[in-house]
């Protein structure tokens, strides 16, 4: 642990910059909050892990949990006590992470991943981000079996939203239940201009590369259908590891012909996620900007400085029970665009 801490301490210092005040800029954050669930069961969703332990005693619950193949996830389903105090703690540490931006005011737009439903998103907005100017959240339920969705919070009015399903190869039919569609939302800026955001959560790295290639194709097809003069960004968990990008040239093939990449400006940033078995950092979380004659990328940085966000070795600290410590296994990435 000490070796890892020494190795990344300097990089983490470089990734920290004074967070800028609001001005002639728009700040956009992407944040995979790692399972922001309430503690009620939603019909048709596999959310049994996120219930109070007192409601985990039935035979049906125990048998369903025992069908989970990964031991860690199976034990969470059986024994985690996702009680009211835990939900409150989870909301608090997420809000603290968000408030690092713009001197406590939070970014102008946030693209979220792993939000269970609109109800818990509105709790975050109304209870923990109250007074910061966020409009009602944008979340349209998808078909992910776990019940996690992508969503937006914005200080600008949303004037339209819809989902775009991703078409995957027939050979991957059995895996499609573990995927999310692309959420398109358009926001009206104070200038009267429209800004369209695309929130994504691509198939996880254990799925074949061709599934992420299908997702990139779908994303670029959505963009090609938008007005050419529309300002557009895409933000989320693209689940493209550093290794996959190096081996398959993913960004050069699927991203850079259409988009500018926010973390190109994030000097000294190690990544947004860390994979201990390979001692490897990746920008799983990315923000893309379609070049515009109105706005341009001006800065990018990690919002990763709260104590709850970091392990002792300087890596992202996931949310764990029973201690209810940590925030997420992903760090938020912020892009600023300026006129």
Backbone torsions as a table, in degrees:
resi	resn	phi	psi	omega
1	UNK	NA	-43.0	-178.2
2	UNK	-63.7	-39.0	179.3
3	UNK	-61.1	-44.0	-179.8
4	UNK	-65.5	-41.2	-179.2
5	UNK	-60.3	-44.8	179.3
6	UNK	-63.3	-37.4	-175.4
7	UNK	-66.7	-36.9	-173.4
8	UNK	-106.1	-4.4	-177.5
9	UNK	-58.8	-45.2	-178.4
10	UNK	-66.0	-39.2	178.6
11	UNK	-63.5	-39.8	-179.6
12	UNK	-68.2	-35.4	175.5
13	UNK	-63.7	-41.6	179.5
14	UNK	-65.0	-31.9	-176.7
15	UNK	-74.9	-14.4	-179.1
16	UNK	-89.5	123.0	175.0
17	UNK	-128.0	158.0	174.9
18	UNK	-62.5	123.1	-175.3
19	UNK	-73.5	128.3	-170.3
20	UNK	-74.8	151.9	175.0
21	UNK	-76.7	160.7	178.1
22	UNK	-69.5	144.4	178.3
23	UNK	-162.7	-130.8	177.3
24	UNK	-84.0	51.1	-178.8
25	UNK	-139.0	161.9	169.3
26	UNK	-124.1	130.6	179.3
27	UNK	-106.7	133.5	-177.5
28	UNK	-125.2	127.7	179.0
29	UNK	-115.7	142.9	165.1
30	UNK	-114.0	136.0	-171.8
31	UNK	-147.7	108.7	169.4
32	UNK	-85.1	107.7	-172.3
33	UNK	-86.8	5.8	176.3
34	UNK	52.6	79.7	170.6
35	UNK	64.9	64.9	171.2
36	UNK	-85.5	95.8	-178.7
37	UNK	-115.1	149.0	164.4
38	UNK	-79.8	-170.2	179.2
39	UNK	-119.2	38.5	172.2
40	UNK	-118.5	146.8	179.8
41	UNK	-80.4	128.1	174.0
42	UNK	-97.7	123.2	-177.1
43	UNK	-55.5	135.0	177.4
44	UNK	83.8	1.0	-179.1
45	UNK	-116.3	145.9	177.6
46	UNK	-88.1	69.3	-177.4
47	UNK	-110.0	21.8	-174.9
48	UNK	-63.9	-25.1	177.2
49	UNK	-60.7	-32.5	-170.2
50	UNK	-100.5	56.2	175.6
51	UNK	-129.2	155.0	172.7
52	UNK	-61.2	146.2	-176.5
53	UNK	-61.4	-26.7	178.2
54	UNK	-64.1	-19.7	-180.0
55	UNK	-102.6	17.5	-178.8
56	UNK	-114.2	23.9	-174.5
57	UNK	-99.6	-9.5	-176.0
58	UNK	-72.8	154.1	178.9
59	UNK	-61.4	-40.8	-179.3
60	UNK	-61.5	-42.8	179.3
61	UNK	-63.6	-48.1	-177.1
62	UNK	-61.7	-43.2	-179.0
63	UNK	-66.5	-38.0	178.9
64	UNK	-66.2	-41.5	178.4
65	UNK	-62.9	-39.5	-177.2
66	UNK	-65.3	-16.5	178.2
67	UNK	-79.8	-11.1	179.8
68	UNK	-73.6	125.1	-172.5
69	UNK	-76.7	-35.4	-178.4
70	UNK	-79.1	122.3	-172.6
71	UNK	-60.0	-42.2	-178.6
72	UNK	-59.2	-45.9	-179.9
73	UNK	-69.5	-35.5	178.4
74	UNK	-63.8	-44.1	179.0
75	UNK	-64.9	-37.1	176.9
76	UNK	-62.5	-43.0	179.3
77	UNK	-61.2	-37.4	-176.9
78	UNK	-81.1	-38.4	-164.5
79	UNK	-121.0	-17.7	-179.6
80	UNK	-62.9	136.6	177.9
81	UNK	-104.4	88.6	-177.2
82	UNK	-86.8	72.0	-174.4
83	UNK	-89.6	-177.7	-176.9
84	UNK	-60.7	-39.4	-179.1
85	UNK	-66.4	-35.2	178.5
86	UNK	-67.6	-44.9	178.0
87	UNK	-60.2	-41.9	178.6
88	UNK	-61.7	-43.2	178.9
89	UNK	-63.3	-43.8	-179.6
90	UNK	-60.4	-44.7	178.5
91	UNK	-62.8	-40.7	-178.3
92	UNK	-63.4	-46.1	-175.8
93	UNK	-72.3	-30.7	174.1
94	UNK	-65.4	-45.5	179.3
95	UNK	-61.6	-40.8	178.6
96	UNK	-61.2	-38.2	178.5
97	UNK	-64.3	-41.6	-178.9
98	UNK	-66.7	-38.9	-174.7
99	UNK	-73.7	-2.9	173.3
100	UNK	-65.6	-21.6	-173.9
101	UNK	-92.7	144.4	175.9
102	UNK	55.9	44.7	173.2
103	UNK	54.1	45.9	176.0
104	UNK	91.5	-6.0	-176.9
105	UNK	-90.8	-13.0	179.9
106	UNK	80.3	159.3	179.0
107	UNK	-66.8	162.7	-179.4
108	UNK	-71.0	-36.8	179.9
109	UNK	-135.6	137.0	176.0
110	UNK	-125.0	126.6	170.4
111	UNK	-99.4	119.0	-177.3
112	UNK	-103.8	151.6	166.6
113	UNK	-126.9	150.9	178.3
114	UNK	68.7	48.9	171.0
115	UNK	-103.7	129.7	-175.9
116	UNK	-69.3	-47.1	-174.8
117	UNK	-160.2	172.5	-178.8
118	UNK	-65.2	-31.5	-178.7
119	UNK	-60.5	-46.9	-178.5
120	UNK	-73.0	-30.7	175.2
121	UNK	-64.9	-40.7	179.0
122	UNK	-69.2	-31.2	172.9
123	UNK	-62.5	-42.9	177.6
124	UNK	-60.4	-45.2	-178.0
125	UNK	-66.5	-49.4	-172.0
126	UNK	-80.0	-33.4	-175.2
127	UNK	-95.1	-35.0	-171.5
128	UNK	-112.5	-20.5	179.8
129	UNK	-118.5	21.8	-177.8
130	UNK	-60.4	140.1	177.1
131	UNK	84.4	-1.0	-178.3
132	UNK	-94.2	-2.7	173.7
133	UNK	92.6	10.4	-179.2
134	UNK	-74.6	133.2	176.6
135	UNK	-78.2	165.5	177.2
136	UNK	-49.5	140.8	-175.1
137	UNK	-65.2	158.1	177.1
138	UNK	-114.6	111.9	178.1
139	UNK	-149.6	125.5	174.6
140	UNK	-116.6	125.0	-175.4
141	UNK	-61.8	130.9	174.1
142	UNK	-99.8	-162.8	-174.9
143	UNK	-111.7	12.3	178.6
144	UNK	-56.9	129.6	-175.6
145	UNK	-63.4	-30.0	179.6
146	UNK	-74.7	-18.9	-180.0
147	UNK	89.2	18.1	178.4
148	UNK	-98.0	142.9	-176.9
149	UNK	-132.2	165.7	168.9
150	UNK	-94.3	156.5	-174.5
151	UNK	-159.0	167.2	173.9
152	UNK	-126.6	143.6	156.9
153	UNK	-118.6	136.9	-176.9
154	UNK	-145.4	148.9	173.4
155	UNK	-86.3	-3.1	177.4
156	UNK	-108.3	147.6	-178.1
157	UNK	-64.7	131.4	173.5
158	UNK	-82.6	127.2	-177.8
159	UNK	-111.1	8.4	176.9
160	UNK	173.6	145.2	178.8
161	UNK	-154.3	145.0	175.8
162	UNK	-160.0	163.3	178.0
163	UNK	-102.5	146.5	173.6
164	UNK	-119.8	113.5	176.9
165	UNK	-70.5	147.8	178.7
166	UNK	-101.1	130.0	178.1
167	UNK	-89.1	120.1	-179.7
168	UNK	-106.6	158.2	178.3
169	UNK	-58.1	147.7	179.0
170	UNK	-58.6	-29.0	-179.6
171	UNK	-66.4	-17.1	-178.8
172	UNK	-104.6	17.4	-173.9
173	UNK	-54.9	-40.0	-176.8
174	UNK	-70.3	-17.2	-177.2
175	UNK	-94.2	-10.3	-170.4
176	UNK	-65.4	-26.4	179.5
177	UNK	-63.1	-16.1	179.9
178	UNK	-103.8	38.6	-178.8
179	UNK	-135.3	161.7	-179.4
180	UNK	-123.8	146.2	174.8
181	UNK	-76.0	174.6	176.4
182	UNK	-90.4	129.1	177.9
183	UNK	-97.4	118.6	175.8
184	UNK	-101.3	129.0	174.8
185	UNK	-138.3	140.4	178.9
186	UNK	-115.0	133.8	-175.4
187	UNK	-117.8	142.1	177.7
188	UNK	-94.7	117.6	-178.1
189	UNK	-81.0	160.7	178.4
190	UNK	-56.6	-26.5	178.9
191	UNK	-74.8	-10.6	-174.5
192	UNK	94.6	-13.1	177.7
193	UNK	-68.9	158.1	175.7
194	UNK	-105.0	139.8	177.0
195	UNK	-126.3	122.2	-179.8
196	UNK	-102.9	130.5	176.1
197	UNK	-113.5	144.6	177.3
198	UNK	-121.9	110.9	-179.6
199	UNK	-95.5	131.1	-174.3
200	UNK	-132.7	155.8	168.6
201	UNK	-146.3	91.7	-173.2
202	UNK	-72.2	163.4	179.0
203	UNK	-53.9	141.4	-175.5
204	UNK	-62.4	159.8	-176.7
205	UNK	-59.5	-23.3	180.0
206	UNK	-74.8	-12.1	173.3
207	UNK	-80.8	156.9	-179.0
208	UNK	-61.2	150.2	178.4
209	UNK	-55.4	-35.2	-176.9
210	UNK	-61.8	-24.6	177.0
211	UNK	-71.1	-39.1	176.5
212	UNK	-70.5	-34.1	175.3
213	UNK	-62.7	-38.7	176.3
214	UNK	-63.7	-38.3	-179.7
215	UNK	-67.9	-41.9	176.5
216	UNK	-62.5	-40.4	178.3
217	UNK	-60.3	-45.0	179.3
218	UNK	-62.2	-42.6	179.4
219	UNK	-60.5	-47.5	-178.4
220	UNK	-67.7	-29.8	175.3
221	UNK	-67.5	-38.7	177.2
222	UNK	-62.0	-45.0	-178.3
223	UNK	-63.3	-40.6	-178.1
224	UNK	-64.1	-20.4	179.3
225	UNK	-89.6	-3.2	179.4
226	UNK	-89.6	156.0	178.4
227	UNK	-55.7	140.8	-175.9
228	UNK	-63.6	-26.6	-179.0
229	UNK	-93.1	6.3	-179.6
230	UNK	-80.7	133.1	171.6
231	UNK	-74.8	131.0	-172.5
232	UNK	-139.1	138.5	169.9
233	UNK	-132.4	155.9	171.3
234	UNK	-124.7	136.2	-175.4
235	UNK	-146.7	142.4	176.5
236	UNK	155.9	-164.1	178.5
237	UNK	-96.6	102.0	-177.0
238	UNK	-86.6	-9.4	174.4
239	UNK	54.8	27.4	174.0
240	UNK	-97.0	109.5	-177.8
241	UNK	-73.6	162.0	175.5
242	UNK	-57.7	-41.4	-178.6
243	UNK	-64.5	-45.0	180.0
244	UNK	-65.0	-40.0	178.4
245	UNK	-63.4	-41.2	179.9
246	UNK	-66.0	-40.0	-175.6
247	UNK	-82.5	-32.0	-173.8
248	UNK	-113.6	-0.6	176.6
249	UNK	56.6	44.7	-170.7
250	UNK	-64.3	-47.7	-176.4
251	UNK	-67.6	-40.2	179.8
252	UNK	-65.1	-35.3	-176.9
253	UNK	-82.3	-40.3	-168.6
254	UNK	-109.5	-17.0	-171.7
255	UNK	-115.6	-58.0	-169.1
256	UNK	-63.4	-25.3	175.0
257	UNK	-63.4	-24.2	-177.1
258	UNK	-111.2	-32.4	-166.1
259	UNK	-124.0	157.3	161.2
260	UNK	-95.8	148.1	-171.6
261	UNK	-109.6	121.4	-172.1
262	UNK	-59.9	-43.4	-172.9
263	UNK	-73.3	-3.0	168.9
264	UNK	-60.8	-26.1	179.1
265	UNK	-90.7	-6.4	-173.3
266	UNK	-90.1	74.0	-174.0
267	UNK	-67.2	131.6	179.1
268	UNK	81.4	0.3	-179.8
269	UNK	-79.2	125.3	-178.2
270	UNK	-73.0	-28.3	-176.1
271	UNK	150.0	-177.8	178.2
272	UNK	-106.4	-11.5	-179.7
273	UNK	-144.8	155.2	-175.6
274	UNK	-131.7	133.5	-179.1
275	UNK	-111.4	99.6	-173.2
276	UNK	-56.6	-41.3	-176.5
277	UNK	-56.7	-30.0	-179.8
278	UNK	-111.8	7.7	-179.2
279	UNK	48.0	53.9	-166.5
280	UNK	-135.0	131.6	174.9
281	UNK	-97.1	147.4	174.7
282	UNK	-141.9	152.9	166.5
283	UNK	-92.6	73.8	172.7
284	UNK	-63.6	-34.0	-177.9
285	UNK	-96.9	124.6	-175.8
286	UNK	-139.2	159.7	171.4
287	UNK	-128.9	130.6	177.9
288	UNK	-112.8	145.4	179.6
289	UNK	-127.9	128.4	175.4
290	UNK	-84.3	122.9	-175.2
291	UNK	-50.5	137.4	-173.2
292	UNK	-137.5	152.6	174.6
293	UNK	-89.2	2.9	178.6
294	UNK	-104.0	-44.8	-175.4
295	UNK	-128.1	153.6	175.4
296	UNK	-140.6	154.2	176.9
297	UNK	-64.2	134.6	-178.6
298	UNK	-123.8	-26.5	-178.6
299	UNK	-162.2	154.3	175.4
300	UNK	-147.6	140.2	-177.8
301	UNK	-158.6	163.4	175.2
302	UNK	-91.8	140.0	172.7
303	UNK	-103.0	83.1	-166.6
304	UNK	-135.1	26.9	-169.5
305	UNK	-105.1	1.0	175.6
306	UNK	-74.2	150.2	-178.7
307	UNK	-59.4	-37.1	-176.8
308	UNK	-66.7	-21.0	-174.7
309	UNK	-82.8	-12.8	-167.4
310	UNK	-128.1	132.9	170.0
311	UNK	-71.2	169.5	178.6
312	UNK	-62.9	-27.1	179.9
313	UNK	-85.8	6.3	176.9
314	UNK	81.9	19.2	178.6
315	UNK	-107.6	163.2	-179.3
316	UNK	-59.8	135.7	-177.2
317	UNK	-102.5	109.8	-179.4
318	UNK	-70.3	160.1	179.9
319	UNK	-79.5	124.2	-174.2
320	UNK	-130.8	145.7	170.6
321	UNK	-110.6	155.6	13.5
322	UNK	-86.1	-9.1	-173.3
323	UNK	-76.1	-12.8	-178.0
324	UNK	54.7	46.9	179.7
325	UNK	-107.4	162.8	179.5
326	UNK	86.6	-177.8	179.2
327	UNK	-132.4	-60.6	-174.1
328	UNK	-162.8	154.9	174.6
329	UNK	-82.2	8.9	174.7
330	UNK	-125.1	144.0	171.1
331	UNK	-96.6	143.1	175.8
332	UNK	-69.8	142.4	175.0
333	UNK	-113.7	138.8	-178.1
334	UNK	-120.6	136.1	171.6
335	UNK	-116.3	135.7	170.0
336	UNK	-110.2	134.6	172.5
337	UNK	-115.3	146.5	-175.4
338	UNK	-132.4	151.9	176.6
339	UNK	-82.6	NA	NA
